Amino acid sequence: MTNSLPFLILVILSLLILGFLMMTNRDQAGKIVVFWLFISGLAYVFEFLIFILGGSYEYDPAILSNHYNDSVLGSISSQAFSVPVSLTVIAVKRLKLGWILLIIAFFYLVESWFVSVGIYEHYWWKSIYTSIFLLLGAYLSKSWWTRMSEPALGKVHFITLYFSLSVLTLSISWILSPLLDLYNIPMPLFSDGMRNTITGNSIYSWVCNYLYTVTIFYRPNSKGAFWVTVLILIILDYGLIHFTFLDVRGISGAFTLPLFHITMLILGNKLFAWYVHPLKKTAEH
């Protein structure tokens, strides 16, 4: 058995479950996708704190040549797919405590097996910590899912949009920077250069994502706001270049970030439209 197979199985199984959940709840499909991305966005923050900054554990799917990027890819299989999809099912189906504990027990067994076969290694982390955070996550998920149905709760919808869009922002920027090396924003905190790059890129992406979210949430159909935001981000980028915080790789790299900002604003607008359309119908009735 190759190292990558268990990770791939988890991702495929998660996508199948998510697809089935959407098919059996067609009237809430957009809300389900946004909610899944929202939970993934929170999981990315959690992973940034304990995995990247805290050095809690290490994944070994053996897919990418760079060891640290390979570990991040293993993390994505968990924090973008298996855990968020499970919490989405718990929220949408309003599962009772017994089912929640059964799902947590499944994750405990899978994690323990991953450790035993050497494709996942704990440093200071323990499987029981995962179980505790999953239980807390289940409570948060059920509560947030309910609050997402209330059109008047502006802050809830802003936070939902921010974290759901941040998954796309962080994932795409990870491909552009640590993987393709089109730009680099290292934070000199660790001995591993790739870990520094991912740390700097994550912080940069969250800042950009806030500006995307403000524009999309408050001026969703304004072309003027769209291009003013792009201009602000380009000025920010060239300011970072000027003060040597940002290193752009060649001519292709110089075009990468403006195109990245434009792409994220377009994707964010489509995601927000998919999310708010059912809410507007609810408010009208």
N, C-alpha and C positions, 0 to 999 in steps of 0.2 A: 504494500500500500504506500503510495506517495504521500508526502506531507500535505499536499494541497487538497487531496480528495475530501477529507472531512470538512474543511472550510468551504469548499465548493458545494458540498451536500447541504450544509447549513444555509448558504445563500440561496440555492435553488428551492429548497423546502420553504424558506421564508417568503420568497417571491410567489410561490404557488399558493401559500396560505393567504398572502395579501391579495392576490388576484381573486381567489375564491371569496374572500370577505367583500371585495368590491362588487363582484358579480351578484352576490346575494343581498347586497344593500346598494343597488344602483342609484337610488335617489340621494345617497350620501357619499358617492364615490369620490367626489372632489374633496369633501371634508375629510374623508379617510386618508387620502394621499397626503394632504396638508398636515394632518395630525401625525401620521407616521414620520414625516419629515421633521415636524416640530420635536417629537420625542428623540429622533436621531440627532437633532441639533443640540438638545440638552445633553445627550450621551457624548457628543463630541467635546463639549465643555468639560464634562466629567473625565473623559479619557485624556484630555489635554492636561488636566491638573494632576491626575494620579499616575498616568502612564508616561507622558512626555516629560513633565516637570518632576514628578515624584519617582519615576523609575520603578514602578510597582511590579511589573511583569514583562514578559517578552513572548511574542508569537513567532512561530517558525513554519510558515506555509511553504517555504522554499520555492517561490515563484520569481522573485526579483533578485538581481545580482547583488544590489546593495543590501546589507544585512538589516540596517535600521529601517529602510523603506519597506523591506519585506515584512518586518514586524508591524509596521503601520498598516500595511495591506491586510494582514491578519486581524488587526484591530477593527478595520472597517467592516469586515465580515460579521463581526459581533455587534459593533456600535451603530452601524447603519442598517443592518438587516435583522439578525435573529432576535436581539433584545427589543428594539423598537417595534417590530412586527408583533411580537408576543404581547407587549404592553398595549398595542393598538387593539388586538383581539380582546384583551381583558376589558378595555374601555368600551368598545363598540358593543360587545355582547353582554356587558355588565356582569361579568363572571363573579360568582360568589367566592368566599374565602377558600373553600375546599379546592376548587379548580385552580385558584391562584397558587395555593401551596403545592399542588401537583405540578404546575408549570415550573415553579421555582425548584422543586426537587429534580425535575428533568434537567434544568440548567446546571444544578449542582453535580449531577452524575456525569453530564457531558464534560464539564470543566475538569472534574477529577480525572476522567479518562484521557482528556487532552494532555494533562500533566503527566499521567502515567506512561503515555507512549512517546513523550518527549517533543511534542509539537507546540507546547505551551509551557512556560516556566514561570513560577512564582519567585519573587525576590522577598518582599515583605508582605505582599498581598496574600489573602487566604480565601478559599472558596466560600466560607461562611460570610465573608464581607459582601460577596456578590449576592448571596441570598438576602441579606438585610437590605441592600440597596434596591433589589428587585421588588421586595415587599413595599418599600417606600415609594418606588416608582409606580407600582400598581395603584396605590392610593392616589398619587398625584394625577395619574393618567385618567382615572375614572372621574375625578373632580374636574379636571381641565376640559375633558370631552363634553361634559354637561355645560360648562360655562361658555364654550365655543358656540353654543346654539343661541346665545343671547345677543341680538344685534347691537344693543346699546353699550356693551362693554368694550369701549374703544381700546383701553390699555391691554386687555386680554388679546384682542385681535392684532394689535401692533406687535406684542411679544410673540404671538404665534407666527406671524409673518416673518419676524426677524430670525427666529431660530429655524423655521422651515427653510427659508432661503439660505441661511448660513451653511446648511449641509451641502448645497450645490456650490456655493462660493468656495468653501474650504476644499471640497473634493476636486473641483476643476483647477483651483490654484495649486493644489498638491501635484497634480499632473503637470502643470506648466512650470512650476519651480523645482521642487525636489526631483521629479522624474525627468523632465525634458531640459531642465537647467536654462530656461529662457530668461529668467531673472533670479536674483538671489537677495534675500534680506536676512543675513545671519545675525543671531543674537549670541554674543560671546559668553555663554553660560556654562557650556559643557565641553568635555574633551572630544566628543564625537561631532564632527563638522556637519553631518546630515541632521543630527538632532538639533543643532543650532539653527540650521536653515529652516527646518519644520517649525520650530518655535517662533522665529521671526515672521515666517510666512503666515502662520496662524493668527498672530496678533494683527498683522497688516490686513488680513482677510476680514477679521471681525470688525475692524474700523471701517473698511470700505462697505461692508455689509450693512452697517448702521446707516450710512448715507444712502445706499440703495433703498433701504426700508423706509426711511423718512420720505423720500421722493415718491415712492410707489404708494405708500399709505395715504399721504396727504395730497398728492397731486398725481393720481393714477393715469389721467388722460391728458396731461399737459406736456406737449412737446418742448415747450420752453423750459420747464422744470427738468425734463429729461436731459437736455443738452447742457443746461447750466450745471447739473450734477456731474456730467461727464467732464466738463471743463474744470470744475473744482478738483476732481479726482486726478486729472492730468497735471494740474498745478501742484497738487500734493505729491504726485510721483516724481516730478522733476525737482521739487524741493528736497525730497529724500535722496535723489541722485546727486544733487548739488552738495549736500552735506555728507555724502558717501555712506548713507544708510542703505541705499538701494543700488544694486549692481545689475545693469541690463546687458544682456549678452548679444552684441551685434545689432545689425539692422532689423532682423526678424524680432529680436527682443524688444526693440523700441516701439514696434507696432503691437506687441502682445498685450500690454496692459490697457491701452485705450480700447482695443477690441474686446478685451475681457470685461471691462466696465460696461460697455454697450451691451454685450451679450447677457450679463447678469441682470441689467435693468430690464431688458426684454423678457427674459425668463421669469423674473420676479413679477412683472406686470401680468403675465399670463397666469402664473400661479395664484396671484391675488384675485384676479378676475374669476378664476375657477372656484375660489374659496368664498368670495363675498356674494356671488350671484344667488346661491340658495338663501343666504342671510337676508338679502334684499327682498326676496319673495316672501320670506317669513314675516318681515317687518310690514310689508304691504297688506298682508292678511290680518 
